[in-house]
Amino acid sequence: MTTTPKRSLLAGLPPLGIWGLSAGLVVLLVGLTAFQLHAGYLRTVRVASANLADTARVTEEQVRGSLRVVRLMLRAIAEAPRNEPGPLRRFMATRTKIVPEIRQAFIVNAQGIVTVSTLPQVEGRDTGGRAFFTAARDLPPGRDIHVNKPLPIGIDGALVIMVSMPLTDAEGQFDGIVAVSLELGYFQHLLQSVHTGEPGAGALLVTPDGDIVGRDPEPELYVGKNIAKGGAFAMHREAGSAANTFVHVTLTDGKEKVSAARTLTEPAMPPLVVIVGRPLDGVLAPWRAEAMLVAAVVGVLAIAIFGLTGLAGRHLVALTASEERYRGLIETQNDLVVRLTLDEHLAFANEAFARAHGQDSSAIIGQSWRAFVHEDDHAATAQAITDVLRPPGFRAAVENRMKMVAGLRWVSWEGAAIRDMAGRIVEVQAVGRDITEWVEHRERQSALLRDLDTSNRELEQFAYIASHDLREPLRMITSYLGLLERRYTALLDEDGRQFLDFARDGAKRMDLMVLDLLEFSRVGRVRDPLATVALADVIAAALDNLRMPIEESGATLSIPADLPTITGSGGELVRLFQNLIGNAVKYRHPDRPPVITVSAQRGDRVWVCAVADNGIGIAPEYFERIFDIFQRLHSRNEYEGTGIGLALCRKIVEHHGGRIWVESEPGKGSCFRFTLVGGAA
């Protein structure tokens, strides 16, 4: 049974599972957001209620202070002598000027008849049936002031608030009332001072029976109405405490509001109720803005989650297919695939590896790789595994011999580091291919190359020996031709002397060819030791050897001062530049003096050198032929030479690891370019 690599957690989830996970995440996000928003709603209402409670407390204190002023005034009038109406009326008028909102002050006897008033025309009227009279008369012990609901009094029928206090005689019996009528503005100014001006906000002053005695704003629409059956007043009365806050719908304008209510609790005062309210919409406006923003963010997050879920779903499908293809590829290919743990034990082996070693994959897992590799290759293999775990590439290759069922086989391995999701290296994966046949072929090829190299050296030695030995008979021929010329010239006719010259010239050319062949065979075989060579010194030596032909031709040479240094054979490089510059002088144009330019430019890891001239040029069809040995493009009568110079140049350049070529146009000149490896400027 084959052990395959573990599937990823993501690949283990079905598509519906990942969608369910995302939906659960969105539901959780929405639930937490709703909980947070609800908590924010309660906190906003709680803060607004606390603020309104403080405002109601301040308003209650202001109402209490205003009533104290009226109570003190009524107490002063009640204690004034009542036996003389005139002085009493004037006293009353003086006292009422303290409070501009008092329209009149009057005294009513026990029978309900007005006896003294700051408005004399009302004296004698019967008020015994009025609520402000009966309520003051029936006040419980300890309370000495009554505030009545607004009543229309006077010719104009304007609403006024009647505040009355009971009078007693010397025996403590009821003896009438003293009362003042207050304009609505008395409490209206007070309520305006606590009103924020927010649309829908307002403040109320209500009697214990639910009658509105003051409201801001729009007092004219609501003062005098009774709200005992609903709203904050009814809820406050049902609560039974002196101070309460509520969220409710008001009876006055039908709006949902947050209200705070407080009852005056001073024993001598009437238990008036102060109500301060704000519309719930206004209270919740900042919270709604924040909620809209949070909802928008949550919506965007939900869309993002579902969008990413869609992408993840497609990635999951692709990943699953990729893993299936990977497993199929690993299990069906003939290459050997293994994974090693960091302690160098096998964590995975494909069928090909198991089959090659004649074992089950389950038996291979956990074994050390050393059990399968030839002992002589342990060190190289261990080093490759170490290299895989090192930067920058985290890859390595090695060839080793594996002990397989088919015998000892050569395998080429390519290894790479395997990382987990956190980027840590957890395993080493290696793919191997049996290269036994290739190794055997490589060894046979190496043997052939060694034989070829030996053969080439023998051929070069033969060429050297042959060239050296050929010169001996040529010297003998030349010597006897000279002897014939000295002794028998007088006996020869013109044709004979010409034949003798032909023979001597042929022997001379043969000797030159042998010398050139000898020099050609020495290139790469007998040369100076490789060393750092300055091209400036090389060219200077070549020009010194060519001094006479250069001076005779009147040639102009252009040689840069910043020529590089390279690693090479100084003697061979001198012959290279000497041949190229010498050819530029030899094959000069008859109509102009030669101009020769030497240059060197840095290329890709090489120096590209050039020797250019303005000579006769070369036709394109001869660009390759001129580099062959003993190839001439001109007759010996036109130009001297054996035709081996450029072949020698090519051999020198190739022995230095470069190449040589020509660029030319007939009649305009030639440029010989060649590359030399390495060196510095």
C-alpha positions as CSV (number, residue, x, y, z in Angstrom):
1,M,0.0,0.0,0.0
2,T,1.4,3.4,-1.1
3,T,1.6,6.2,1.4
4,T,0.6,9.5,-0.2
5,P,1.2,13.0,1.0
6,K,-1.4,14.4,3.4
7,R,-4.2,16.4,2.1
8,S,-4.5,20.0,3.3
9,L,-7.2,20.9,5.8
10,L,-8.8,23.2,3.2
11,A,-9.0,20.4,0.7
12,G,-10.7,18.2,3.4
13,L,-13.7,20.6,3.6
14,P,-16.7,20.0,1.3
15,P,-18.0,23.0,-0.6
16,L,-21.1,23.2,1.5
17,G,-19.0,23.0,4.6
18,I,-17.0,26.1,3.7
19,W,-20.2,28.0,2.8
20,G,-21.7,26.9,6.2
21,L,-18.6,28.1,8.0
22,S,-18.8,31.4,6.3
23,A,-22.6,31.7,7.0
24,G,-22.0,30.9,10.6
25,L,-19.2,33.5,10.8
26,V,-21.6,36.1,9.2
27,V,-24.4,35.2,11.6
28,L,-22.0,35.5,14.6
29,L,-20.8,38.8,13.3
30,V,-24.4,40.1,12.8
31,G,-25.4,38.8,16.3
32,L,-22.4,40.4,18.0
33,T,-23.2,43.6,16.1
34,A,-26.8,43.5,17.1
35,F,-25.9,42.9,20.7
36,Q,-23.5,45.8,20.6
37,L,-26.0,48.1,19.0
38,H,-28.7,47.2,21.5
39,A,-26.2,47.9,24.3
40,G,-25.5,51.2,22.7
41,Y,-29.2,51.9,22.4
42,L,-29.8,51.3,26.1
43,R,-26.7,53.3,27.0
44,T,-27.8,56.2,24.9
45,V,-31.3,56.2,26.5
46,R,-29.8,55.8,30.0
47,V,-27.5,58.7,29.5
48,A,-30.3,60.9,28.1
49,S,-32.6,59.9,31.0
50,A,-29.9,60.8,33.5
51,N,-29.4,64.2,31.9
52,L,-33.1,64.8,31.8
53,A,-33.4,63.8,35.5
54,D,-30.8,66.4,36.3
55,T,-32.7,69.0,34.3
56,A,-36.0,68.1,36.1
57,R,-34.3,68.4,39.5
58,V,-33.0,71.9,38.6
59,T,-36.4,72.9,37.2
60,E,-38.1,71.6,40.4
61,E,-35.8,73.7,42.5
62,Q,-36.6,76.8,40.4
63,V,-40.4,76.1,40.6
64,R,-40.0,75.7,44.4
65,G,-38.2,79.0,44.6
66,S,-40.8,80.8,42.6
67,L,-43.6,79.4,44.8
68,R,-41.7,80.4,47.9
69,V,-41.8,84.0,46.6
70,V,-45.6,83.9,46.1
71,R,-46.0,82.1,49.5
72,L,-44.1,84.7,51.4
73,M,-46.1,87.4,49.7
74,L,-49.4,85.7,50.6
75,R,-48.1,85.2,54.2
76,A,-47.3,88.9,54.4
77,I,-50.8,89.9,53.2
78,A,-52.5,87.3,55.5
79,E,-50.6,88.7,58.5
80,A,-51.5,92.4,57.7
81,P,-54.4,94.0,59.6
82,R,-57.7,93.5,57.8
83,N,-59.9,96.0,59.8
84,E,-59.2,98.9,57.4
85,P,-59.7,98.0,53.7
86,G,-58.0,101.1,52.3
87,P,-54.6,100.7,53.9
88,L,-54.7,97.0,53.3
89,R,-55.5,97.4,49.6
90,R,-52.5,99.8,49.3
91,F,-50.3,97.4,51.1
92,M,-51.4,94.6,48.9
93,A,-50.8,96.7,45.8
94,T,-47.3,97.5,47.0
95,R,-46.4,93.9,47.6
96,T,-47.7,92.6,44.3
97,K,-45.5,95.0,42.4
98,I,-42.6,92.7,43.4
99,V,-43.8,90.1,41.0
100,P,-44.8,91.7,37.6
101,E,-46.8,88.6,36.6
102,I,-49.4,89.1,39.4
103,R,-52.5,90.6,37.9
104,Q,-54.3,91.0,41.3
105,A,-54.3,90.1,44.9
106,F,-57.5,89.7,46.9
107,I,-58.9,88.5,50.2
108,V,-62.1,86.4,50.5
109,N,-63.9,85.9,53.7
110,A,-65.1,82.6,55.1
111,Q,-68.4,82.8,53.1
112,G,-66.5,83.2,49.8
113,I,-67.1,86.9,49.3
114,V,-64.2,89.1,48.1
115,T,-63.7,91.7,50.7
116,V,-60.5,93.4,49.7
117,S,-58.8,93.4,46.2
118,T,-56.2,95.4,44.4
119,L,-58.9,95.6,41.7
120,P,-61.8,97.2,43.7
121,Q,-64.4,96.3,41.0
122,V,-64.2,92.7,42.0
123,E,-64.9,93.3,45.7
124,G,-68.2,91.8,46.8
125,R,-68.1,88.9,44.3
126,D,-69.0,85.5,45.5
127,T,-66.2,82.9,44.9
128,G,-67.4,80.3,47.4
129,G,-67.9,77.8,44.6
130,R,-64.6,78.3,42.9
131,A,-62.0,75.6,43.2
132,F,-59.2,77.9,44.4
133,F,-61.5,78.8,47.4
134,T,-62.7,75.3,48.3
135,A,-59.2,73.7,47.7
136,A,-57.5,76.2,49.9
137,R,-60.2,75.8,52.5
138,D,-59.8,72.0,52.5
139,L,-56.0,71.9,52.5
140,P,-54.5,69.2,54.8
141,P,-52.6,70.1,57.9
142,G,-49.1,71.3,57.2
143,R,-49.8,72.6,53.7
144,D,-50.7,76.3,53.4
145,I,-50.7,77.0,49.7
146,H,-52.8,75.8,46.8
147,V,-52.1,76.2,43.0
148,N,-55.2,75.9,40.9
149,K,-55.4,75.0,37.3
150,P,-55.5,78.0,34.9
151,L,-58.9,79.7,34.7
152,P,-60.2,82.3,32.3
153,I,-60.7,85.5,34.3
154,G,-61.3,89.1,33.4
155,I,-62.9,90.8,30.4
156,D,-60.3,89.4,28.0
157,G,-60.9,85.8,29.3
158,A,-57.1,85.3,29.6
159,L,-56.0,82.2,31.5
160,V,-54.5,82.9,34.9
161,I,-53.1,80.7,37.6
162,M,-54.8,81.1,41.0
163,V,-52.5,80.6,44.0
164,S,-54.4,80.7,47.3
165,M,-53.6,80.4,51.1
166,P,-56.2,79.8,53.8
167,L,-56.8,82.4,56.6
168,T,-57.5,81.5,60.2
169,D,-58.9,83.5,63.1
170,A,-57.5,83.9,66.6
171,E,-59.0,80.5,67.5
172,G,-57.5,78.8,64.5
173,Q,-60.7,78.4,62.6
174,F,-61.0,78.9,58.8
175,D,-61.6,82.6,58.2
176,G,-61.3,82.9,54.4
177,I,-58.4,82.9,51.9
178,V,-55.9,85.3,50.4
179,A,-55.1,84.7,46.8
180,V,-53.2,86.1,43.8
181,S,-53.8,85.5,40.1
182,L,-50.6,84.8,38.1
183,E,-50.1,85.3,34.4
184,L,-49.0,82.1,32.6
185,G,-45.6,83.8,31.9
186,Y,-44.7,83.5,35.5
187,F,-43.8,79.8,35.1
188,Q,-43.3,80.1,31.3
189,H,-40.1,82.0,31.6
190,L,-38.8,79.4,34.1
191,L,-39.7,76.5,31.7
192,Q,-38.1,78.3,28.8
193,S,-34.8,78.5,30.6
194,V,-34.5,74.7,30.7
195,H,-35.8,74.0,27.2
196,T,-32.9,73.1,24.8
197,G,-34.7,74.4,21.7
198,E,-34.6,70.9,20.2
199,P,-37.6,70.2,18.0
200,G,-40.1,68.1,19.9
201,A,-38.5,68.8,23.3
202,G,-40.4,70.5,26.1
203,A,-41.0,71.1,29.8
204,L,-44.3,70.8,31.7
205,L,-45.6,72.0,35.1
206,V,-48.6,69.9,36.1
207,T,-51.0,70.1,39.1
208,P,-51.5,66.9,41.2
209,D,-54.7,66.4,39.3
210,G,-53.0,66.4,36.0
211,D,-53.8,69.9,34.8
212,I,-51.1,71.6,32.8
213,V,-50.3,75.0,34.4
214,G,-47.2,75.7,32.2
215,R,-45.6,74.3,29.1
216,D,-42.8,75.3,26.7
217,P,-43.0,75.5,23.8
218,E,-46.5,76.4,22.6
219,P,-48.2,77.0,26.0
220,E,-51.3,78.4,24.3
221,L,-52.1,75.0,22.8
222,Y,-51.6,72.9,26.0
223,V,-52.0,75.0,29.2
224,G,-55.2,74.0,30.9
225,K,-55.4,70.5,29.4
226,N,-55.5,67.5,31.6
227,I,-53.1,64.6,31.1
228,A,-54.0,62.5,34.2
229,K,-55.0,59.5,32.1
230,G,-51.8,58.8,30.2
231,G,-48.2,59.7,29.3
232,A,-45.4,60.5,31.7
233,F,-47.7,62.0,34.3
234,A,-49.8,58.8,34.7
235,M,-46.7,56.6,34.7
236,H,-45.0,58.9,37.3
237,R,-48.1,58.7,39.5
238,E,-48.3,54.9,39.2
239,A,-44.6,54.6,40.0
240,G,-45.3,56.2,43.4
241,S,-41.8,57.8,43.8
242,A,-40.8,61.4,43.7
243,A,-38.5,61.1,40.7
244,N,-38.8,58.9,37.7
245,T,-37.7,58.6,34.0
246,F,-39.7,56.9,31.2
247,V,-39.8,56.2,27.5
248,H,-43.4,56.8,26.5
249,V,-45.8,58.3,24.0
250,T,-47.0,61.8,25.0
251,L,-50.6,62.7,25.2
252,T,-50.0,66.3,24.1
253,D,-48.3,65.7,20.7
254,G,-48.4,61.9,20.3
255,K,-44.6,61.6,19.9
256,E,-42.4,59.0,21.5
257,K,-40.2,60.7,24.1
258,V,-37.8,60.2,26.9
259,S,-39.0,62.1,29.9
260,A,-38.1,62.8,33.5
261,A,-40.7,63.7,36.1
262,R,-40.3,65.1,39.7
263,T,-42.8,65.9,42.3
264,L,-42.4,68.9,44.7
265,T,-42.0,67.2,48.1
266,E,-41.7,70.2,50.4
267,P,-44.6,69.8,52.9
268,A,-46.0,73.3,52.8
269,M,-45.9,73.3,48.9
270,P,-48.5,71.9,46.6
271,P,-47.2,68.6,45.0
272,L,-46.8,70.0,41.5
273,V,-45.1,67.8,39.0
274,V,-42.3,68.9,36.7
275,I,-41.9,67.0,33.5
276,V,-38.9,67.5,31.1
277,G,-38.8,65.5,27.9
278,R,-36.9,65.0,24.6
279,P,-38.1,63.2,21.5
280,L,-36.7,59.7,21.2
281,D,-35.6,60.4,17.6
282,G,-33.4,63.3,18.8
283,V,-32.0,61.2,21.6
284,L,-31.2,58.3,19.3
285,A,-29.9,60.4,16.3
286,P,-26.1,59.9,17.2
287,W,-26.7,56.3,18.0
288,R,-28.6,55.8,14.7
289,A,-25.8,57.4,12.7
290,E,-23.3,55.1,14.4
291,A,-25.6,52.1,13.9
292,M,-25.9,52.9,10.2
293,L,-22.1,53.1,9.9
294,V,-21.7,49.9,11.8
295,A,-24.4,48.2,9.7
296,A,-22.7,49.4,6.6
297,V,-19.3,48.1,7.7
298,V,-20.9,44.7,8.7
299,G,-22.6,44.6,5.4
300,V,-19.4,45.2,3.6
301,L,-17.7,42.6,5.7
302,A,-20.5,40.1,5.0
303,I,-20.2,40.7,1.3
304,A,-16.4,40.4,1.6
305,I,-16.8,37.1,3.5
306,F,-19.1,35.6,1.0
307,G,-17.0,36.9,-1.9
308,L,-13.9,35.4,-0.3
309,T,-15.9,32.2,0.3
310,G,-16.7,32.1,-3.4
311,L,-13.0,32.5,-4.2
312,A,-12.1,30.0,-1.6
313,G,-14.6,27.6,-3.0
314,R,-13.1,27.9,-6.5
315,H,-9.7,27.6,-5.0
316,L,-10.8,24.5,-3.1
317,V,-12.1,22.9,-6.3
318,A,-8.9,23.8,-8.0
319,L,-6.8,22.7,-5.1
320,T,-8.6,19.4,-4.8
321,A,-8.1,18.8,-8.6
322,S,-4.5,19.8,-8.3
323,E,-3.9,17.4,-5.4
324,E,-5.6,14.6,-7.3
325,R,-3.4,15.4,-10.3
326,Y,-0.4,15.6,-8.1
327,R,-1.1,12.2,-6.5
328,G,-1.8,10.7,-9.9
329,L,1.4,12.1,-11.3
330,I,3.5,10.9,-8.4
331,E,2.0,7.4,-8.4
332,T,2.0,6.8,-12.1
333,Q,5.4,8.2,-13.2
334,N,8.5,6.1,-13.6
335,D,10.7,8.6,-11.8
336,L,11.6,7.8,-8.1
337,V,9.9,10.3,-5.7
338,V,10.7,10.4,-2.0
339,R,10.2,12.8,0.9
340,L,12.6,12.9,3.8
341,T,12.0,14.2,7.3
342,L,14.6,16.6,8.8
343,D,16.1,13.6,10.7
344,E,16.8,12.0,7.3
345,H,14.1,9.2,7.4
346,L,11.7,8.5,4.6
347,A,8.3,10.0,5.1
348,F,7.0,9.1,1.6
349,A,8.0,6.9,-1.3
350,N,6.0,6.4,-4.5
351,E,5.3,3.1,-6.2
352,A,8.3,3.4,-8.6
353,F,10.7,3.7,-5.7
354,A,9.1,0.8,-3.8
355,R,9.0,-1.4,-6.9
356,A,12.7,-0.7,-7.8
357,H,13.7,-1.8,-4.3
358,G,11.3,-4.8,-4.1
359,Q,9.6,-3.6,-1.0
360,D,6.1,-2.3,0.0
361,S,5.9,1.5,0.5
362,S,4.6,0.9,4.0
363,A,7.8,-1.0,4.9
364,I,10.0,1.8,3.4
365,I,8.4,4.6,5.4
366,G,10.6,5.3,8.5
367,Q,13.8,3.8,7.1
368,S,16.9,5.9,6.7
369,W,17.9,6.8,3.1
370,R,21.4,5.3,3.9
371,A,19.8,1.8,3.7
372,F,19.2,2.3,0.0
373,V,22.4,4.2,-1.1
374,H,25.8,2.7,-1.8
375,E,28.2,3.3,1.1
376,D,30.7,5.1,-1.1
377,D,28.1,7.7,-2.0
378,H,26.8,8.4,1.5
379,A,29.0,11.5,2.0
380,A,27.9,13.2,-1.3
381,T,24.3,12.4,-0.7
382,A,24.4,13.8,2.9
383,Q,26.0,17.0,1.6
384,A,23.3,17.4,-1.0
385,I,20.6,17.1,1.7
386,T,22.4,19.7,3.8
387,D,22.6,22.0,0.8
388,V,18.8,21.8,0.3
389,L,18.3,23.2,3.7
390,R,20.5,26.3,3.0
391,P,19.7,29.6,1.3
392,P,19.5,31.0,-1.2
393,G,18.2,28.3,-3.5
394,F,17.2,25.6,-1.0
395,R,17.8,23.1,-3.9
396,A,20.5,20.6,-4.7
397,A,21.4,17.8,-7.1
398,V,23.5,14.6,-6.6
399,E,24.2,11.4,-8.5
400,N,24.6,8.2,-6.4
401,R,24.3,4.5,-6.7
402,M,21.2,2.8,-5.4
403,K,21.0,-0.8,-4.3
404,M,18.0,-2.0,-6.3
405,V,16.4,-5.3,-7.3
406,A,18.1,-5.0,-10.7
407,G,21.5,-4.5,-9.0
408,L,23.6,-1.4,-8.4
409,R,22.0,1.5,-10.5
410,W,23.1,5.1,-11.0
411,V,20.3,7.6,-10.1
412,S,20.4,11.4,-10.6
413,W,18.5,13.2,-7.8
414,E,17.0,16.7,-7.7
415,G,16.0,17.9,-4.2
416,A,14.0,20.8,-2.9
417,A,12.9,22.0,0.5
418,I,9.2,21.6,1.4
419,R,7.7,24.3,3.7
420,D,4.5,24.4,5.8
421,M,2.0,27.3,5.9
422,A,4.2,29.3,8.3
423,G,7.1,29.1,5.9
424,R,9.2,26.6,8.0
425,I,11.0,23.8,6.2
426,V,9.5,20.5,7.3
427,E,10.6,18.0,4.7
428,V,12.9,17.5,1.7
429,Q,11.4,16.2,-1.5
430,A,13.7,14.5,-4.1
431,V,12.9,13.2,-7.6
432,G,15.3,10.7,-9.0
433,R,15.9,9.2,-12.5
434,D,17.8,6.0,-13.4
435,I,20.8,7.2,-15.4
436,T,22.8,4.0,-15.5
437,E,22.8,3.8,-19.3
438,W,23.7,7.4,-19.6
439,V,26.6,7.1,-17.1
440,E,27.9,4.1,-19.1
441,H,27.6,6.1,-22.3
442,R,29.3,9.1,-20.6
443,E,32.2,6.9,-19.6
444,R,32.5,5.4,-23.1
445,Q,32.4,9.0,-24.5
446,S,35.1,10.1,-22.0
447,A,37.3,7.2,-23.2
448,L,36.8,8.2,-26.8
449,L,37.7,11.8,-26.0
450,R,40.9,10.6,-24.2
451,D,41.8,8.5,-27.3
452,L,41.0,11.5,-29.6
453,D,43.2,13.8,-27.5
454,T,46.0,11.3,-27.6
455,S,45.6,10.9,-31.4
456,N,45.7,14.7,-31.9
457,R,48.8,15.0,-29.8
458,E,50.4,12.3,-31.9
459,L,49.3,14.0,-35.1
460,E,50.8,17.3,-33.9
461,Q,54.0,15.6,-33.0
462,F,54.1,13.9,-36.4
463,A,53.5,17.2,-38.2
464,Y,56.3,18.8,-36.2
465,I,58.7,16.0,-36.9
466,A,57.7,15.8,-40.6
467,S,58.1,19.5,-41.0
468,H,61.5,19.5,-39.3
469,D,62.8,16.5,-41.3
470,L,61.5,17.9,-44.6
471,R,63.8,20.9,-44.3
472,E,66.9,18.7,-44.6
473,P,66.4,17.5,-48.2
474,L,65.2,21.0,-49.1
475,R,68.5,22.5,-47.8
476,M,70.4,19.9,-49.9
477,I,68.4,20.8,-53.0
478,T,69.0,24.4,-52.5
479,S,72.8,23.8,-51.9
480,Y,73.2,21.8,-55.1
481,L,71.1,24.3,-57.1
482,G,73.5,27.0,-55.9
483,L,76.5,24.8,-56.8
484,L,75.1,24.3,-60.3
485,E,74.5,28.0,-60.7
486,R,78.1,28.9,-59.8
487,R,79.9,26.2,-61.9
488,Y,77.7,25.8,-64.9
489,T,76.0,29.1,-65.5
490,A,78.2,29.8,-68.5
491,L,77.3,26.5,-70.1
492,L,73.5,27.1,-69.8
493,D,71.4,29.1,-72.3
494,E,68.7,31.5,-71.3
495,D,66.1,28.7,-70.9
496,G,68.4,26.7,-68.7
497,R,69.1,29.6,-66.4
498,Q,65.4,30.3,-66.2
499,F,64.7,26.7,-65.3
500,L,67.3,26.9,-62.6
501,D,65.7,30.0,-61.2
502,F,62.3,28.3,-61.1
503,A,63.7,25.3,-59.3
504,R,65.5,27.5,-56.7
505,D,62.3,29.6,-56.2
506,G,60.2,26.5,-55.7
507,A,62.6,25.1,-53.2
508,K,62.5,28.4,-51.3
509,R,58.7,28.4,-51.3
510,M,58.7,24.8,-50.1
511,D,61.0,25.8,-47.2
512,L,58.7,28.7,-46.3
513,M,55.7,26.4,-46.3
514,V,57.5,23.8,-44.1
515,L,58.4,26.6,-41.7
516,D,54.8,27.8,-41.6
517,L,53.5,24.3,-41.1
518,L,56.0,23.8,-38.3
519,E,54.8,27.0,-36.6
520,F,51.2,26.0,-37.1
521,S,51.8,22.7,-35.4
522,R,53.5,24.4,-32.5
523,V,50.4,26.5,-31.6
524,G,48.7,25.1,-28.5
525,R,51.4,22.5,-28.1
526,V,54.6,24.5,-27.5
527,R,53.8,27.9,-26.0
528,D,54.6,30.2,-23.2
529,P,53.0,29.4,-19.8
530,L,49.7,31.1,-19.3
531,A,50.1,34.4,-17.5
532,T,48.5,37.8,-17.2
533,V,49.4,39.6,-20.4
534,A,49.0,43.3,-21.2
535,L,47.7,43.7,-24.8
536,A,49.5,47.0,-25.0
537,D,52.9,45.1,-24.6
538,V,51.8,42.4,-27.0
539,I,50.9,45.0,-29.7
540,A,54.2,46.9,-29.1
541,A,56.2,43.7,-29.7
542,A,54.2,42.9,-32.9
543,L,54.8,46.5,-34.2
544,D,58.5,46.2,-33.4
545,N,58.7,43.1,-35.6
546,L,56.8,44.9,-38.4
547,R,58.7,48.2,-38.1
548,M,60.3,48.1,-41.7
549,P,57.1,47.2,-43.7
550,I,55.1,49.8,-41.7
551,E,57.7,52.5,-42.4
552,E,58.0,51.6,-46.1
553,S,54.1,51.6,-46.5
554,G,53.6,54.9,-44.6
555,A,50.9,53.3,-42.6
556,T,49.1,55.2,-39.8
557,L,48.2,53.2,-36.7
558,S,45.5,54.1,-34.1
559,I,46.0,52.2,-30.8
560,P,44.0,53.1,-27.6
561,A,45.8,53.7,-24.4
562,D,43.4,51.7,-22.2
563,L,43.9,48.3,-23.6
564,P,43.0,45.5,-21.2
565,T,45.1,42.7,-19.7
566,I,44.1,39.1,-20.2
567,T,45.3,35.6,-19.3
568,G,47.1,33.9,-22.2
569,S,50.3,33.0,-24.0
570,G,52.3,36.1,-24.7
571,G,54.2,34.6,-27.7
572,E,51.1,33.3,-29.4
573,L,49.3,36.7,-29.0
574,V,52.2,38.5,-30.5
575,R,52.0,36.2,-33.6
576,L,48.2,36.9,-33.7
577,F,48.5,40.7,-33.8
578,Q,51.6,40.5,-36.0
579,N,49.8,38.5,-38.6
580,L,46.7,40.7,-38.6
581,I,48.5,44.0,-38.7
582,G,51.0,42.6,-41.2
583,N,48.1,41.6,-43.5
584,A,46.6,45.1,-43.2
585,V,49.9,46.5,-44.4
586,K,50.4,43.9,-47.1
587,Y,46.9,44.1,-48.6
588,R,46.7,47.9,-48.6
589,H,44.9,49.9,-51.3
590,P,47.2,51.1,-54.1
591,D,45.5,54.6,-54.1
592,R,45.8,55.5,-50.4
593,P,48.2,55.0,-47.5
594,P,47.1,52.4,-45.0
595,V,45.2,53.4,-41.9
596,I,45.1,50.6,-39.2
597,T,42.9,50.8,-36.1
598,V,43.3,48.5,-33.1
599,S,40.5,48.4,-30.5
600,A,39.2,46.4,-27.6
601,Q,35.7,46.5,-26.1
602,R,34.2,44.7,-23.1
603,G,31.6,42.2,-24.1
604,D,29.6,39.5,-22.1
605,R,32.4,38.0,-20.0
606,V,34.9,38.4,-23.0
607,W,36.9,41.2,-24.6
608,V,36.1,41.8,-28.3
609,C,39.3,42.9,-30.0
610,A,39.4,44.3,-33.6
611,V,42.1,45.1,-36.2
612,A,40.5,47.3,-38.9
613,D,42.1,48.7,-42.1
614,N,41.2,50.7,-45.2
615,G,42.7,48.2,-47.6
616,I,41.4,46.3,-50.7
617,G,38.8,44.4,-48.7
618,I,37.4,40.8,-49.1
619,A,34.4,39.6,-50.9
620,P,31.7,38.0,-48.6
621,E,32.0,34.5,-50.3
622,Y,35.5,34.2,-49.0
623,F,34.8,35.1,-45.4
624,E,35.2,31.5,-44.2
625,R,37.7,30.2,-46.8
626,I,40.4,32.7,-45.8
627,F,40.8,30.9,-42.4
628,D,41.6,27.5,-44.0
629,I,45.3,26.5,-44.2
630,F,47.2,27.3,-47.4
631,Q,44.2,29.2,-48.9
632,R,45.2,32.2,-51.1
633,L,42.9,34.7,-52.8
634,H,45.7,36.3,-54.9
635,S,48.5,35.0,-57.0
636,R,52.1,35.0,-55.8
637,N,53.0,37.6,-58.3
638,E,50.6,40.0,-56.6
639,Y,51.2,39.2,-52.9
640,E,53.8,37.0,-51.2
641,G,52.9,34.4,-48.6
642,T,51.9,30.8,-48.2
643,G,48.2,31.3,-47.1
644,I,48.7,30.0,-43.6
645,G,48.6,33.3,-41.7
646,L,44.9,33.5,-41.0
647,A,44.6,29.8,-40.3
648,L,47.3,30.3,-37.7
649,C,45.3,33.3,-36.2
650,R,42.2,31.2,-35.9
651,K,44.1,28.4,-34.2
652,I,45.7,30.9,-31.7
653,V,42.3,32.5,-30.9
654,E,40.5,29.1,-30.4
655,H,43.3,27.9,-28.1
656,H,42.6,31.0,-26.0
657,G,38.9,30.0,-25.8
658,G,37.6,32.6,-28.3
659,R,36.5,32.9,-32.0
660,I,37.5,35.1,-34.9
661,W,35.6,36.5,-37.9
662,V,35.9,39.1,-40.5
663,E,33.7,42.0,-41.6
664,S,34.6,43.5,-45.0
665,E,33.5,45.3,-48.1
666,P,35.6,45.1,-51.3
667,G,37.5,48.3,-52.0
668,K,36.8,49.9,-48.6
669,G,38.7,47.7,-46.1
670,S,38.4,44.9,-43.6
671,C,37.8,44.5,-39.9
672,F,39.0,41.3,-38.2
673,R,37.3,40.7,-34.8
674,F,38.1,38.1,-32.2
675,T,37.3,37.4,-28.6
676,L,39.6,36.8,-25.7
677,V,38.2,35.4,-22.5
678,G,38.7,37.1,-19.1
679,G,41.0,39.8,-18.1
680,A,40.5,43.3,-16.8
681,A,40.6,46.8,-18.2
